[in-house]
């Protein structure tokens, strides 16, 4: 199993009478604070994890797609989830009960390392997002989210990295805790500076290194 990555056909072979849960774009899969008695494996689609602060601010933490586990921390610790999880498009999740989870580890022991690393990375992301939103202005926040989407949905083209996901200014505002007008002004500034290009549907990043430098400010 190269790079500790599982594929849907591999994991489905281990699960008797698999339970597949389906969600549509915008559906909530798990609410922050709720317990999760099972772990999920993404068969198809993408999800986003979101942190809701005590002040009511909502921050995008991470995006996950096919072949990744979600709810693993809440499941393993039997505690309430520190993040909410929402479907970004049509999503199909394989529910992993205790029996299925232990069967998976028996067949692929290295997956335990993958899951622990995933939990650690998500915790790092939460800390990073909180620090970034507490200390950074709107342009670095937006740059950071665009880089996250480029990592998950980016397609190399002659015009740069195309973010193959239709994202509105309002949606980007929610992800960065910024008003729609501020997002619109910032994106226009990015365009004037050559950091991004926009057509009617998609956004392109001609110079991803320049955007990374801005995100780190």
N, C-alpha and C positions, 0 to 999 in steps of 0.2 A: 504494500500500500504506500506508494511514493508520497513524500511530503506529509504523511499522516492525514491525508485527505480521503474521506469516504465519498462514494458516489451512491445515488439513490438505489441503484440495482443491487449494490453490495449489502446495504443495510436492510432492504426489504426482504432479502433472502433469509435473514436471521429472525425475522419477526413473524410469528404465527398469527393469522387473522389480523393483519395490520389495520390500525384505526387511523384513517386520514381525515384531518380537519381542514375545511376550506374557508377562506376569508376573501373579501373583496377590498379594493383600495379604500383606505380610511378606517376600516374596521379595527377595533381594539382587540388585541389578542390577550394581553395581560395588563391589568391596571397596577400602577405603582402601589406597593403596600400589600397586595394580595399574595397569598401563598400559591405555589405551583406544585401540585402533587405528581407531576410528570415532567419529563424533559421533551423538547421537540427537536426534530431534525427537519430542515427545510428541503422539501422535495422540489418545490417550484416556487418562483417568485422572490420578492424582496420585502424585508421588514425594516423598520427603523426603531431604535430605542430612544426614549425621551425621558428626561429628568424634570420633574416638577418641583420647584423650590418652595420653601415656606411662604415666600412672598407672592407665589402664584405665577412666577415666571417659568416658561417652558423652554428647555434647551435640547436641541438634537445632540445625541451622544455618538451614535454609530449606526451603520447600515449593514445588514447581513443578507446573504442570498443563498442560492442552492448549495447544498453540501455543508452548511454550517449548523451548529447547535444553538438553540436559544432556551432561555429559562433554566440554564444549567446551574447557576448559582443558587437561585431560589429553591430548586429541586434538591440539590445536594445538602444545603444547610437547613432545609425545612423552615426557612424564614420568609418573611414578606419580601417581595421583589423591590429592589431599590430603583427600578426603572419601569416605565410603561413601555409596551410593545405594540406597534401599529403596523398593519399591512400597508405596503406602498402600492401594490398592484394585486392582481389575483394571486393568492398564495395557497399552497397546499403543504400542510405540516403532517409529519408522521409522529404520532404520540408514542413515547417510549415509557412504558411502565417499568416497575422495578425489575421484573423478569426479563423484559427486552433489554434493559440497560445492562444487566449483568451478563446476558448472553452476548451482547456486543463487546464487552470488555474481555470475555473469555476468548472470543474469536480474534479480536484486535486489541491486545493489551495496551498498545501504544496510544490508543485513543484517549486513555485517561490523562496522558500528558497533554494531548491536544486540548482537552476540555479544561484542564487546570490553567493552561496558558491562555485560553480564551477568557476565562474568568478574570485572570490577572490583567489582561489587556483592557477589558471593559472597565475595571476599576481604575486603571491608569487614565482611560479616556474620560471618566467622570471627573476625576481630579483635574485633568488638563482643561476640560470644558469650563469647570467652575472658576479656575484661575484665570482662564482667558476672558470670560465674560466679566469678571470682577476688575480686571486690570486693562483690558484692551478696548479700543474704540470700535465703532461699527465697521470701518473698512477691513481691519484685520479679522474680525469675526466672519464677515461675509467671505473673505478670501479663504479662510479655514474651511467653511462649509462647502465652497465650490471645489476645493481640493478633495474633500471627502467624497463628493459626488463624482468627481473625475476619476478617483480611484476605483469606485464601484461601477460606474456607467461609462467611463471614458473609452472612446474609440479614436485611434490615430487617423488623422486626415491631413490633406495638404494644407488646410487652414489652421491646423493645430489639433489639440485634443477636443473632440466633440463630446459633450455631456449628453448622452443619449437618454435623457429623461426630461420631460416637459415640466418645468418648475416655474410657478408664478412668483411675482414679486411679493405677494402676500404670504405665500408659503415660505419663501426665504426669510421674510420678516419674522415669522413665527420661530423658525429655526435659530435665528440670531437675536431674538428679543429686540427687534427694531421695527419702527413704524414703516408702513409700505412706502411712504414718501421718502423716507431716509434711504431705504433700499434702492428705490428708483434713482435717486440722485447719485448714490454711490456707484451703481452699475454704469450710469452714464459717464461718471468720472473714470471708471476702469476702462471703458471703451475709448475715451479720449486719450488715455495714457497707453493704449495698446495692450492692456492686460487681458482683455476679453473681446470677443466679437459676438454679436447676436444677429440671428435671422428671425423670422417670424415664429419659429418653433423651438429652436435649440440654441445653446450657448457654446462657444468655442474658446479654448484657452491657447493662444498662439505661443506664449512663453510661460510655461508652467513654473520654471525656476524663479522668475520675477514674482509670480503670485505667491510662491512659497516664502520668499523673503518678506513680502508684505504681511503674510499671515503670522510671521514670527515676531513682528514688532509689538 
